[in-house]
Amino acid sequence: MSRIIAVTNQKGGVGKTTTAINLAAALARSEARVLLVDLDPQANATVGSGVPRDRLTSTIYQVLLGESTAAETIVETASGFDLLPAEPGLAGAQAEITHEEEGDNFRLKTILDGLSDYRFILIDCPPALNILTLNALVAAHSVLIPVQCEYYALEGLSGLDDTIRRLRNGINPNLVIEGLLRTMFDGRNSLTNEVSKQLGAHYGNLLYKTVIPRNVRLAEAPSFGKSVIDYDPSCQGAVAYRELAKELLQNLEQIESVEVRV
C-alpha cells in the first residue's frame, strides 16, 4: 500500500519543494519505489528534478482534467524516483475545477489510488490553501510541514492546522501530521532556537529530530536539475535529507508494528 504524503505549508519560501525533491531522492535510495507529484503551478519540482517542461507532452494539469492518464504522464528522473510533472498552466485548473461538482476535491485521490505500486507518493503542494492543496490533503494519508524558524512560524501554521482539523472531521478522517521539519536552520541564531523551542512545545513528538541546515549546495542543486543527494552527496544538506528519510522510515515502521499488534 502506498503512503501518500502531502508536503505543504501555506507560507512560501520555507523549503517545501527542496524538501519534496530531496526526500524523494533519499527514499528512492532506500530501494523504495517513489513518485513525486508536482502540484504547484510554478513547476519548480519538475525543473528541479531535471525534467525540461518544453519536452512534456502532458502534465498533472491534463491528468486532473481527464485529458490524459497518470501512466501516460509519469516520467523517470535521474535521481531514482518517478515524477508526475507540472506546468504553469496548472494555475488555470484552479478555476476549472473549483466547486464545479461535489467530487472535485477527490480528483487527485482517484488518480493516486490507482498508483498503489509506489511505496511512497510525495505531493509538492502550492504555497496556499487553495483547491489544489485541498485535493492533495484529501488524497493524502499524512502531511509533512516544512517550517522555517522565524518570528511568524507558528502563526503561519494556524490556517493549515484548522484545515487539517476540518478534513479529519469530514472527508478525510484518517489524515495525520507526518511531522514538522525545521528548514534553513541556523543554530547560531537566538531567534531560530527560540522558535524551535516553541515548535517543540506546541507539536511535541511531531517535530522531527532531523533539522535541515542553511546550505549553499541545497540552493545550487536545482539549477543543475539535480537533487542535492546527486549534486553533492557529502554536503550537510544531503546528509540531513538522508537522515530525514531514515527518521521517517523508522517512525513509519513503529506505526505499522502497532497497527499489526492491534
Summary of the structure (lengths in Angstrom):
residues: 262
radius of gyration: 17.4
end to end distance: 18.2
largest distance: 51.2
contacts: 891
relative contact order: 0.18
helix: 50%
strand: 17%
